[in-house]
Amino acid sequence: MGCLLAAIVTLPAAAGEAPPAADWQLAGRLGLLQFIVVPEASARDRAYYERIIDTVCSDDTASCFLRFFTNASGVAMSFPLPDAVLAEPTVMFQRSAKHRTEQFQWSCRLGLAESACF
């Protein structure tokens, strides 16, 4: 089995601004599915996720599947994700180019579900 490397991803800066410090991490990929770890302080901020989604899924015509987690225990990141991180899901985002659908869903553990949660 090949080794997947973690990558630190930064959000793009506005023209003339220095780029912000990386505050989320692309921990790994499994096919089209991407696993992203966000800071606990931003875990309940939908606008924060929308900015990441706009960056990672910039091609509106392509499928994009994201799973977001926090790492409150501060365990060393690896991929596959450690159990401590897998126990802290926050958001599931899916965009299917084939079905022309998009879904943003909160984890039930956050208590923010607008309708259904996972």
C-alpha positions, 0 to 999 in steps of 0.5 A, spaced: 500 500 500 502 506 498 504 512 503 499 518 503 503 524 505 499 530 509 499 537 506 498 543 509 494 548 505 493 555 506 487 559 504 488 564 498 489 572 500 486 578 497 490 582 492 496 585 496 495 582 502 500 577 505 497 570 505 494 568 512 497 562 516 495 555 515 489 554 520 486 547 517 490 541 514 489 537 508 490 530 512 489 525 506 485 523 500 482 516 498 480 517 491 476 523 490 474 523 498 479 528 502 480 529 509 480 536 512 482 537 520 480 544 522 481 548 529 476 547 534 475 554 535 472 554 527 468 547 528 461 551 528 462 556 523 459 555 517 462 561 513 469 558 515 467 551 511 464 555 505 471 558 504 475 552 505 470 548 500 471 554 495 478 553 495 478 546 495 472 545 490 474 551 486 471 547 480 464 548 480 463 542 475 467 537 478 465 532 484 468 534 490 467 530 497 470 532 503 470 530 510 472 535 516 474 533 523 477 537 529 483 534 533 482 537 540 486 532 543 492 534 539 494 527 537 500 527 531 497 527 524 497 521 520 493 518 514 489 514 515 487 518 521 488 517 528 482 514 532 482 520 536 481 525 530 475 520 527 471 521 533 471 528 532 467 529 525 464 536 524 462 537 517 460 532 511 460 536 504 459 532 497 458 535 490 456 530 485 457 532 478 454 526 475 447 528 479 448 535 479 447 535 487 450 538 493 450 537 500 453 540 506 451 536 513 453 537 520 455 532 525 450 530 530 455 531 535 455 539 534 448 539 535 447 544 529 443 540 524 439 544 520 435 538 518 438 531 518 445 530 521 450 524 520 
